[in-house]
Amino acid sequence: MNTKIRFALVGAVNTAVDVVILFVLAVGFGVVPFLANVVSTSAALVTSYMLNKKAVFRDADAKRAKQFAAFVAVTLVGIWGIQGGVIWGVGAAARELFGAEGAAVLLAAKAIATVFTLTWNYLWYSRVIFAKRNDAQ
């Protein structure tokens, strides 16, 4: 199985962790969506690092503190910067243009944001973070 397929499968797991926690917090407990997204994406970040390192890019080097720091930096830009901004923007646009709010808007915003973030992450992970182990791009 090539790297892109493994990345997509791991991405599906990470996204499930992220979306479940996001909806439990935002819809179930009424946490502000931006804050709920910070918590949910943080949980997904830890899952993502472990699965990308071992299953996607098959990087066995356990002594790479710089690699983990770079992974966290790239991922945080994606999940808190890009994704947070898209969720906020789509939510604001839905309210302004259609008067729409709620779980459906949050789900649509999260889906759009996820596409942007997955693209960002794959480009950085495959070309920089796990570049040594990524033989089959």
N, CA, C and O of each residue as an XYZ file, in Angstrom:
548
protein
N       0.857     -1.172      0.000
C       0.000      0.000      0.000
C       0.902      1.233      0.000
O       1.846      1.307      0.787
N       0.622      2.203     -0.876
C       1.524      3.338     -0.954
C       1.239      4.384      0.133
O       0.235      4.307      0.841
N       2.117      5.332      0.244
C       2.070      6.341      1.297
C       0.782      7.141      1.278
O       0.211      7.412      2.334
N       0.317      7.522      0.106
C      -0.891      8.347      0.028
C      -2.124      7.593      0.516
O      -2.995      8.184      1.154
N      -2.207      6.330      0.232
C      -3.344      5.535      0.706
C      -3.274      5.372      2.219
O      -4.280      5.531      2.911
N      -2.084      5.054      2.735
C      -1.931      4.945      4.192
C      -2.248      6.277      4.861
O      -2.887      6.311      5.912
N      -1.798      7.381      4.246
C      -2.075      8.707      4.793
C      -3.582      8.965      4.830
O      -4.091      9.511      5.809
N      -4.287      8.581      3.788
C      -5.737      8.779      3.739
C      -6.448      7.962      4.823
O      -7.378      8.451      5.464
N      -6.010      6.729      5.023
C      -6.620      5.883      6.056
C      -6.360      6.442      7.455
O      -7.268      6.512      8.284
N      -5.131      6.830      7.703
C      -4.807      7.434      8.999
C      -5.564      8.744      9.159
O      -6.040      9.061     10.250
N      -5.676      9.497      8.084
C      -6.440     10.745      8.120
C      -7.896     10.513      8.494
O      -8.490     11.317      9.212
N      -8.471      9.420      8.011
C      -9.856      9.091      8.362
C      -9.982      8.817      9.866
O     -10.944      9.255     10.499
N      -9.024      8.102     10.428
C      -9.039      7.834     11.871
C      -8.886      9.139     12.650
O      -9.639      9.400     13.588
N      -7.908      9.957     12.258
C      -7.683     11.225     12.950
C      -8.908     12.121     12.862
O      -9.285     12.767     13.840
N      -9.530     12.159     11.683
C     -10.710     12.991     11.482
C     -11.864     12.504     12.350
O     -12.606     13.314     12.906
N     -12.019     11.191     12.469
C     -13.077     10.651     13.327
C     -12.861     11.054     14.782
O     -13.801     11.470     15.459
N     -11.626     10.933     15.265
C     -11.309     11.360     16.636
C     -11.660     12.839     16.800
O     -12.312     13.232     17.767
N     -11.221     13.637     15.855
C     -11.432     15.080     15.876
C     -12.924     15.425     15.870
O     -13.384     16.174     16.732
N     -13.676     14.893     14.920
C     -15.090     15.255     14.755
C     -15.933     14.781     15.936
O     -16.808     15.512     16.399
N     -15.685     13.584     16.422
C     -16.460     13.077     17.557
C     -16.261     13.976     18.774
O     -17.232     14.378     19.414
N     -15.022     14.289     19.092
C     -14.757     15.143     20.251
C     -15.326     16.541     20.027
O     -15.918     17.117     20.940
N     -15.156     17.094     18.828
C     -15.699     18.413     18.508
C     -17.205     18.465     18.750
O     -17.702     19.381     19.405
N     -17.929     17.480     18.221
C     -19.381     17.501     18.360
C     -19.839     17.209     19.780
O     -20.827     17.787     20.232
N     -19.158     16.342     20.484
C     -19.515     16.087     21.881
C     -19.376     17.379     22.690
O     -20.252     17.723     23.484
N     -18.268     18.086     22.479
C     -18.049     19.323     23.231
C     -18.981     20.450     22.783
O     -19.635     21.081     23.614
N     -19.045     20.707     21.464
C     -19.796     21.863     20.965
C     -21.306     21.646     21.011
O     -22.046     22.512     21.476
N     -21.757     20.504     20.535
C     -23.197     20.260     20.471
C     -23.703     19.664     21.789
O     -24.750     20.068     22.296
N     -22.970     18.718     22.328
C     -23.407     18.060     23.558
C     -23.273     18.908     24.808
O     -24.146     18.886     25.676
N     -22.167     19.664     24.902
C     -21.902     20.431     26.117
C     -21.946     21.944     25.917
O     -21.762     22.693     26.876
N     -22.184     22.400     24.707
C     -22.323     23.828     24.450
C     -21.032     24.627     24.488
O     -21.065     25.845     24.664
N     -19.895     23.962     24.326
C     -18.611     24.660     24.294
C     -18.538     25.459     22.988
O     -18.975     24.976     21.943
N     -17.997     26.655     23.040
C     -17.829     27.489     21.855
C     -17.068     26.688     20.791
O     -16.042     26.083     21.100
N     -17.559     26.674     19.530
C     -16.924     25.839     18.506
C     -15.414     26.042     18.347
O     -14.686     25.068     18.156
N     -14.931     27.277     18.420
C     -13.495     27.493     18.265
C     -12.719     26.773     19.369
O     -11.717     26.118     19.086
N     -13.166     26.885     20.616
C     -12.490     26.219     21.738
C     -12.650     24.703     21.645
O     -11.702     23.962     21.905
N     -13.835     24.242     21.276
C     -14.056     22.803     21.106
C     -13.127     22.259     20.031
O     -12.620     21.144     20.154
N     -12.899     23.039     18.976
C     -11.995     22.626     17.907
C     -10.549     22.531     18.394
O      -9.815     21.638     17.973
N     -10.139     23.430     19.263
C      -8.786     23.382     19.819
C      -8.596     22.075     20.595
O      -7.576     21.402     20.446
N      -9.569     21.727     21.413
C      -9.469     20.502     22.204
C      -9.499     19.268     21.297
O      -8.673     18.366     21.441
N     -10.451     19.234     20.365
C     -10.597     18.047     19.512
C      -9.389     17.850     18.602
O      -8.941     16.724     18.392
N      -8.871     18.937     18.070
C      -7.722     18.815     17.181
C      -6.453     18.462     17.951
O      -5.548     17.834     17.402
N      -6.383     18.856     19.199
C      -5.228     18.473     20.023
C      -5.200     16.962     20.243
O      -4.143     16.335     20.170
N      -6.363     16.387     20.512
C      -6.446     14.930     20.664
C      -6.101     14.246     19.346
O      -5.395     13.237     19.333
N      -6.589     14.785     18.255
C      -6.295     14.214     16.939
C      -4.816     14.357     16.595
O      -4.254     13.489     15.928
N      -4.180     15.433     17.038
C      -2.753     15.661     16.776
C      -1.901     14.530     17.347
O      -1.013     14.015     16.668
N      -2.169     14.152     18.574
C      -1.397     13.078     19.210
C      -1.608     11.764     18.457
O      -0.651     11.040     18.180
N      -2.861     11.461     18.129
C      -3.169     10.267     17.352
C      -2.464     10.314     16.003
O      -1.886      9.323     15.558
N      -2.518     11.464     15.365
C      -1.917     11.645     14.043
C      -0.410     11.398     14.057
O       0.111     10.695     13.191
N       0.285     11.967     15.026
C       1.738     11.785     15.067
C       2.100     10.313     15.188
O       2.943      9.804     14.449
N       1.451      9.637     16.130
C       1.787      8.236     16.355
C       1.499      7.396     15.107
O       2.327      6.580     14.703
N       0.343      7.592     14.504
C      -0.021      6.784     13.339
C       0.784      7.162     12.092
O       1.182      6.281     11.330
N       1.027      8.447     11.875
C       1.828      8.849     10.720
C       3.261      8.356     10.843
O       3.847      7.891      9.865
N       3.822      8.456     12.029
C       5.206      8.026     12.240
C       5.361      6.524     12.002
O       6.290      6.092     11.319
N       4.463      5.745     12.560
C       4.601      4.285     12.495
C       3.948      3.664     11.262
O       4.558      2.819     10.606
N       2.730      4.064     10.939
C       1.974      3.372      9.892
C       2.114      3.995      8.509
O       2.129      3.277      7.509
N       2.216      5.313      8.439
C       2.255      5.952      7.123
C       3.677      6.049      6.598
O       3.989      5.526      5.528
N       4.533      6.715      7.347
C       5.886      6.975      6.864
C       6.900      5.982      7.410
O       8.075      6.018      7.043
N       6.445      5.101      8.282
C       7.246      3.995      8.818
C       8.611      4.440      9.316
O       9.651      3.899      8.940
N       8.564      5.421     10.152
C       9.778      6.000     10.708
C      10.026      5.389     12.080
O       9.288      5.665     13.026
N      11.043      4.574     12.192
C      11.322      3.851     13.432
C      12.237      4.622     14.385
O      12.435      4.190     15.521
N      12.788      5.733     13.956
C      13.710      6.500     14.794
C      12.934      7.169     15.921
O      12.175      8.110     15.688
N      13.125      6.683     17.135
C      12.367      7.182     18.286
C      13.038      8.364     18.971
O      12.474      8.914     19.917
N      14.222      8.774     18.526
C      14.981      9.803     19.233
C      14.890     11.173     18.562
O      15.799     11.988     18.723
N      13.850     11.443     17.835
C      13.806     12.649     17.033
C      12.933     13.730     17.656
O      11.808     13.948     17.206
N      13.424     14.395     18.665
C      12.680     15.478     19.310
C      12.417     16.613     18.324
O      11.349     17.224     18.354
N      13.382     16.898     17.449
C      13.191     17.949     16.448
C      12.073     17.576     15.481
O      11.288     18.433     15.075
N      12.003     16.322     15.120
C      10.946     15.871     14.216
C       9.579     16.076     14.863
O       8.657     16.575     14.219
N       9.444     15.696     16.123
C       8.169     15.861     16.815
C       7.813     17.343     16.928
O       6.659     17.718     16.715
N       8.779     18.178     17.257
C       8.515     19.616     17.365
C       8.066     20.192     16.022
O       7.142     21.003     15.970
N       8.716     19.774     14.942
C       8.323     20.244     13.608
C       6.927     19.728     13.250
O       6.118     20.463     12.684
N       6.650     18.471     13.580
C       5.327     17.897     13.326
C       4.255     18.705     14.060
O       3.233     19.062     13.475
N       4.487     18.987     15.321
C       3.532     19.753     16.116
C       3.341     21.149     15.528
O       2.209     21.622     15.416
N       4.436     21.816     15.151
C       4.329     23.169     14.589
C       3.518     23.171     13.299
O       2.614     23.990     13.136
N       3.830     22.273     12.392
C       3.102     22.191     11.115
C       1.632     21.863     11.364
O       0.741     22.474     10.774
N       1.391     20.895     12.239
C       0.029     20.463     12.509
C      -0.779     21.559     13.190
O      -1.951     21.756     12.868
N      -0.168     22.268     14.120
C      -0.891     23.342     14.804
C      -1.248     24.486     13.864
O      -2.327     25.068     13.980
N      -0.363     24.813     12.941
C      -0.709     25.831     11.943
C      -1.938     25.367     11.163
O      -2.852     26.146     10.897
N      -1.940     24.088     10.804
C      -3.076     23.549     10.056
C      -4.360     23.496     10.858
O      -5.392     23.990     10.405
N      -4.312     22.901     12.051
C      -5.551     22.666     12.797
C      -6.039     23.866     13.595
O      -7.244     24.020     13.796
N      -5.140     24.708     14.048
C      -5.608     25.880     14.796
C      -5.655     27.119     13.928
O      -6.546     27.953     14.091
N      -4.717     27.254     13.011
C      -4.708     28.428     12.145
C      -5.640     28.266     10.954
O      -6.661     28.947     10.856
N      -5.286     27.368     10.058
C      -6.078     27.183      8.834
C      -7.480     26.667      9.170
O      -8.478     27.268      8.771
N      -7.552     25.564      9.896
C      -8.847     24.966     10.185
C      -9.713     25.863     11.064
O     -10.904     26.034     10.806
N      -9.117     26.426     12.088
C      -9.876     27.347     12.950
C     -10.409     28.537     12.173
O     -11.549     28.956     12.371
N      -9.586     29.082     11.289
C     -10.012     30.213     10.469
C     -11.119     29.853      9.496
O     -12.057     30.627      9.307
N     -11.018     28.685      8.877
C     -12.056     28.250      7.943
C     -13.367     27.996      8.696
O     -14.430     28.404      8.229
N     -13.305     27.333      9.844
C     -14.515     27.084     10.635
C     -15.170     28.401     11.031
O     -16.386     28.553     10.911
N     -14.382     29.338     11.496
C     -14.923     30.642     11.865
C     -15.515     31.337     10.644
O     -16.626     31.863     10.711
N     -14.786     31.345      9.532
C     -15.240     32.030      8.320
C     -16.507     31.433      7.729
O     -17.426     32.163      7.356
N     -16.560     30.111      7.643
C     -17.756     29.459      7.108
C     -18.942     29.704      8.039
O     -20.052     29.963      7.574
N     -18.714     29.622      9.338
C     -19.793     29.893     10.300
C     -20.306     31.311     10.184
O     -21.516     31.541     10.179
N     -19.392     32.265     10.091
C     -19.790     33.670      9.955
C     -20.535     33.899      8.644
O     -21.544     34.605      8.623
N     -20.055     33.318      7.562
C     -20.715     33.474      6.262
C     -22.105     32.834      6.272
O     -23.051     33.403      5.728
N     -22.233     31.668      6.880
C     -23.537     30.996      6.940
C     -24.544     31.824      7.735
O     -25.711     31.919      7.354
N     -24.096     32.418      8.832
C     -24.988     33.273      9.627
C     -25.379     34.527      8.859
O     -26.550     34.904      8.817
N     -24.389     35.165      8.253
C     -24.624     36.423      7.543
C     -25.475     36.234      6.285
O     -26.425     36.981      6.050
N     -25.130     35.245      5.495
C     -25.811     35.057      4.207
C     -27.143     34.318      4.309
O     -28.088     34.624      3.581
N     -27.213     33.342      5.215
C     -28.393     32.471      5.255
C     -29.093     32.451      6.610
O     -30.150     31.835      6.749
N     -28.518     33.117      7.610
C     -29.085     33.062      8.952
C     -28.990     31.669      9.552
O     -29.757     31.321     10.449
N     -28.056     30.877      9.062
C     -27.929     29.476      9.485
C     -26.880     29.318     10.571
O     -25.826     29.953     10.545
N     -27.196     28.460     11.521
C     -26.262     28.117     12.598
C     -26.499     26.663     12.986
O     -27.367     25.998     12.421
N     -25.742     26.184     13.932
C     -25.999     24.865     14.494
C     -25.088     23.775     13.981
O     -24.063     24.028     13.349
N     -25.493     22.556     14.273
C     -24.674     21.382     14.000
C     -24.399     21.197     12.508
O     -23.286     20.824     12.136
N     -25.379     21.446     11.651
C     -25.175     21.250     10.207
C     -24.127     22.219      9.665
O     -23.288     21.841      8.848
N     -24.178     23.463     10.120
C     -23.192     24.455      9.688
C     -21.816     24.072     10.211
O     -20.826     24.163      9.485
N     -21.750     23.647     11.461
C     -20.471     23.230     12.039
C     -19.896     22.040     11.274
O     -18.696     22.004     11.003
N     -20.731     21.072     10.924
C     -20.261     19.906     10.176
C     -19.746     20.313      8.792
O     -18.694     19.844      8.357
N     -20.480     21.177      8.108
C     -20.034     21.649      6.783
C     -18.721     22.415      6.902
O     -17.806     22.215      6.103
N     -18.632     23.287      7.893
C     -17.409     24.065      8.103
C     -16.234     23.153      8.409
O     -15.136     23.362      7.894
N     -16.451     22.143      9.242
C     -15.389     21.204      9.600
C     -14.945     20.416      8.375
O     -13.749     20.188      8.191
N     -15.886     19.998      7.535
C     -15.540     19.242      6.330
C     -14.682     20.080      5.384
O     -13.672     19.600      4.871
N     -15.079     21.317      5.155
C     -14.309     22.210      4.286
C     -12.923     22.454      4.875
O     -11.921     22.392      4.164
N     -12.871     22.731      6.166
C     -11.600     22.993      6.841
C     -10.683     21.782      6.796
O      -9.467     21.927      6.668
N     -11.256     20.593      6.899
C     -10.470     19.361      6.882
C      -9.764     19.168      5.550
O      -8.618     18.722      5.517
N     -10.425     19.495      4.463
C      -9.798     19.377      3.142
C      -8.554     20.268      3.061
O      -7.500     19.836      2.595
N      -8.689     21.502      3.516
C      -7.542     22.421      3.511
C      -6.414     21.891      4.389
O      -5.249     21.909      3.993
N      -6.765     21.423      5.579
C      -5.760     20.957      6.528
C      -5.069     19.680      6.061
O      -3.854     19.549      6.206
N      -5.827     18.738      5.501
C      -5.216     17.499      5.010
C      -4.196     17.785      3.916
O      -3.126     17.178      3.880
N      -4.529     18.700      3.036
C      -3.595     19.070      1.966
C      -2.337     19.684      2.549
O      -1.230     19.275      2.197
N      -2.487     20.647      3.424
C      -1.365     21.297      4.112
C      -0.485     20.262      4.808
O       0.733     20.254      4.629
N      -1.107     19.391      5.602
C      -0.353     18.399      6.369
C       0.406     17.432      5.463
O       1.592     17.185      5.678
N      -0.259     16.893      4.469
C       0.422     15.923      3.609
C       1.637     16.539      2.932
O       2.698     15.918      2.882
N       1.498     17.727      2.421
C       2.630     18.374      1.748
C       3.815     18.536      2.697
O       4.950     18.240      2.322
N       3.569     18.996      3.904
C       4.654     19.176      4.869
C       5.191     17.850      5.396
O       6.405     17.662      5.472
N       4.303     16.930      5.759
C       4.758     15.653      6.312
C       5.602     14.891      5.299
O       6.675     14.391      5.636
N       5.124     14.800      4.059
C       5.808     13.982      3.065
C       7.100     14.601      2.565
O       8.030     13.883      2.200
N       7.169     15.920      2.543
C       8.336     16.582      1.967
C       9.358     17.071      2.998
O      10.518     17.316      2.666
N       8.914     17.209      4.254
C       9.817     17.752      5.267
C       9.905     16.848      6.500
O      10.983     16.342      6.812
N       8.818     16.644      7.186
C       8.837     15.980      8.490
C       9.332     14.537      8.403
O      10.217     14.139      9.161
N       8.773     13.760      7.491
C       9.137     12.350      7.343
C       9.834     12.085      6.018
O       9.736     10.979      5.485
N      10.521     13.054      5.486
C      11.116     12.969      4.146
C      12.086     11.789      3.997
O      12.097     11.153      2.943
N      12.879     11.482      4.987
C      13.857     10.389      4.891
C      13.190      9.040      4.694
O      13.721      8.195      3.973
N      12.052      8.818      5.308
C      11.377      7.521      5.283
C      10.330      7.436      4.183
O       9.731      6.381      3.975
N      10.108      8.516      3.491
C       9.032      8.543      2.505
C       9.547      8.167      1.118
O       9.738      9.033      0.264
N       9.765      6.892      0.903
C      10.303      6.411     -0.367
C       9.251      6.298     -1.455
O       9.571      6.449     -2.634
N       7.994      6.036     -1.085
C       6.944      5.755     -2.076
C       5.871      6.836     -2.079
O       4.713      6.564     -1.760
N       6.247      8.056     -2.434
C       5.262      9.138     -2.499
C       4.294      8.824     -3.590
O       3.367      9.597     -3.834
